[in-house]
Structure formats: C-alpha cells, structure tokens
Amino acid sequence: MLRSGRRLRGVFNSLPSPAIVEMCGYAGFDFVIIDNEHGSAGFETTENMLRAARASGIVPVVRCLKHDISRVLDMGASAVQIPMVGSAEEARDLVQQVRYPRDGRRGSAFSPRAAGYGAFPGVAHTQRSNSGIALILMIETPEAVEQATEIAAVDGVDAVFVGPNDLSHAMGFDNNWMAAPVQIQIERALRAVSGVNKCAGVIALTPEDEERFGAWGARYFASVTTGLITHALRQASAAGGRLDASGSLTY
C-alpha cells in the first residue's frame, strides 16, 4: 500500500476497543493506527485489536514507543509507527529493531501470534516479516524537519509521518498548527520525504487539508476516531438525537 502511489486514508485510534477497530474496517478506511503512545490499551487488548483488524479487513499499524516494538510485532502488527524520530542515525537503529537477522537484529521467536504460534515458523516467516512489515517514522520537531531528507532516505524506512500538533508546540504555537510558520515547516517536510520517493504522511481532518497536503507530496492521511466520534455525538445531541423519516439518526 505504501508503495502503491495512491492516496491512503486511515484513523488514529486511542480507544482500547476491538469494536472500534472493526468499525473502522467496515467503514472502508485503508488502515487504522492503534495508538499505544497516547492510548490506554494494554498488550492483551492490543493483540485483540489486531485480531479485530484482520477480521474486518483493515491494515493495522501500531504507534508505539521504541521499547515496545518487538512485542507489538510479535502480536502481528502490519506496521509500527514510531514517534519523535530526530535523526538518520536513529532511523537506521529503528530499521535494525524491526528487521530479523540477516537484515536486522530483531529477536527471533516463532511461538507468538505473528508466526501462527509455531504453525509457520522458520526462514519463510523471517523473510515474509522482513519484506512485509512497514516502518513508519514520525518527525515532530523543527530539528527533525531539518533532517527530513536524510531520515526518509534511510534504507528500510517505508514512510515518514509529520506530526503537526507536536511540531506546532515545539515551534511555540501551541496547538495552532495552521499557523503560517508551522505550515511552512510541514510543507518542507512533506516535500523532502516525497522527494526521495518515500511515502509522506500527515493528519488531515478535512478534504481541504488533504488537498493542500497532497499537493505538497503527502498521500498517507490520518484522522482521529475520538474527534470523529465526539463531533458526531455533539451533532446528535444538538439535534436531540432525533430520527428522520428514514429511521436514521438526524445529525
């Protein structure tokens, strides 16, 4: 998917709920990012969310901290998205953590879910994992934007996602990532990533966001489930939760 050249649409989900993951799949999103950086899901729930993704046909990405990479991959994540990457050296180290030997240094075990609990171990599983698991890095500071080209160009990095909220805070604009100086940095980063033929990503909350960021080279777009749900609930509350003539909830 990341190499397809087409636009991809997904959602961050910080809610510890396999049902939400299934709903994202049935809604037609390309991917769901199970957010273990800011979400409250434990490992057992994360594994069940990965099962829900498989059952509903949506690609599961897990945003996690570096020390959780091995466990998340053993659970069967299709990709990991790592926050706050600041240099090409750090990117190369993360590639090593994600890939099995001979391509990296990920610890090899064939008993977890990713290897079918031993049903399909060995060289075939190792090769499948090394070629099929995606590594997505996040750049979220001005210093990281400065090195966006070098980070994205690292062999084994499949995509680079610009985190606009943290970038805005790091630049002194609080959560106003639509401020012109922040937008300039976002554009700079997206163009740098796409310029080395890697998939560039960013949060896009509206069609207008997607069109603007797409013109700058982005094609991996994520919204946020809690924002979508809260917005829908507020609309329903304002409408008194009324049903229209078709039996659908009026928003």
Sequence and secondary structure as in RCSB ss.txt:
>XXXX:A:sequence
MLRSGRRLRGVFNSLPSPAIVEMCGYAGFDFVIIDNEHGSAGFETTENMLRAARASGIVPVVRCLKHDISRVLDM
GASAVQIPMVGSAEEARDLVQQVRYPRDGRRGSAFSPRAAGYGAFPGVAHTQRSNSGIALILMIETPEAVEQATE
IAAVDGVDAVFVGPNDLSHAMGFDNNWMAAPVQIQIERALRAVSGVNKCAGVIALTPEDEERFGAWGARYFASVT
TGLITHALRQASAAGGRLDASGSLTY
>XXXX:A:secstr
 TTS S EEEEEE S  HHHHHHHHHHT SEEEEETTTS   HHHHHHHHHHHHHHT EEEEE  GGGHHHHHHH
T SEEEES    HHHHHHHHHHHS TTTS     SSSGGGGGGTS SHHHHHHHHHH EEEEEE SHHHHHTHHH
HHTSTT  EEEE HHHHHHHTT TT TTSHHHHHHHHHHHHHHHHTT EEEEE  SHHHHHHHHHTTEEEEEEEH
HHHHHHHHHHHHHTTT B TTS B  
